[in-house]
Amino acid sequence: MSEKTVQAWYSIDLNKGTEMYDMKVEELRERMQQDLDGKVPLRLSVFDFLVKNSAAFGPFATKKHALAMTQTDLNDEDVDLFGNAWDFVTFQVKESLVVAPNYRYLQKQYVCSDPECRAIQSFKGCCQICRFESEKNSKDESRKYVKTIEFRKWGNE
């Protein structure tokens, strides 16, 4: 009896993937689409190679789990705070291959949303570097309460 297959999600860090394959983003996406269209076995696909080299993560049961692999929340173009583009794909895999994020290994930190600062701190709220610098330079009130954004870092299992 064959094992049940399910629709699973992969999250792909396009910057890492394009570096590994020495391709442009469009070329990598085309290559991934060829694997999907050709129903290439998972162990021979570009996805498996990307996962083994930490450029892709999955397969996950839900898109929420795939999104959890990104370093920060994404904008409308699926780009994180640091300018890394991400892609999300689904395809059929054996149910036994589906994984879930192990949140025990997740380290949350908070990064300043000001591109000139990008200080990292252990608590959310306003950036303390910007806040105290603006107090020193009382002229610049706009930097007093610069928002921080959650930064996710996954430790090794």
C-alpha positions, -999 to +999 in steps of 0.1 A: +000+000+000+014+034-010+018+062+015-006+091+015+006+123-002-003+158+009+002+193-004+032+208+014+048+242+016+085+252+011+100+286+019+129+296-002+155+323+005+160+334-031+193+353-023+210+321-009+195+300-037+207+323-065+242+324-049+243+286-047+232+280-083+249+312-097+216+322-113+194+352-114+161+350-095+140+345-126+163+316-137+160+299-103+122+303-103+121+288-138+142+259-127+119+253-097+089+255-119+104+229-143+109+205-113+072+211-103+059+207-139+080+176-145+071+160-112+107+155-104+111+132-074+118+152-042+153+137-035+164+148-071+147+182-071+162+216-066+141+219-034+159+191-017+193+205-026+183+240-013+170+224+020+202+205+025+221+238+021+198+259+043+185+280+014+151+265+017+130+251+045+102+225+044+081+207+035+056+222+060+019+214+064+009+251+063+020+284+048+022+298+083+049+273+092+068+282+060+065+320+068+080+313+102+113+305+086+119+341+073+141+364+094+115+392+096+080+397+084+078+403+047+065+432+027+041+430-002+069+419-025+079+390-002+111+408+008+123+409+044+137+438+063+173+431+052+163+430+015+163+392+011+136+380-013+116+349-003+094+325-024+068+300-013+059+269-033+037+239-027+037+205-041+027+169-033+050+150-009+047+119+012+029+127+044+058+113+065+082+139+050+062+169+063+079+187+092+068+214+117+091+242+129+107+233+163+100+266+181+123+255+209+152+265+187+137+299+177+156+329+191+136+361+189+154+394+189+142+429+178+160+450+152+156+487+147+135+496+116+158+526+108+181+515+080+209+538+093+208+521+128+197+484+126+206+479+163+195+446+177+180+443+212+163+416+233+130+433+238+104+448+215+094+485+216+114+515+205+151+513+196+171+522+227+201+533+206+180+558+186+161+569+217+192+578+238+210+593+208+180+616+202+180+626+238+217+636+235+209+656+203+177+672+214+172+687+179+161+653+164+128+643+181+118+621+151+142+594+161+131+593+197+106+564+192+119+543+163+099+510+161+117+477+164+108+446+143+109+410+153+140+392+140+138+354+140+170+333+142+167+296+142+194+276+161+206+242+149+187+212+160 
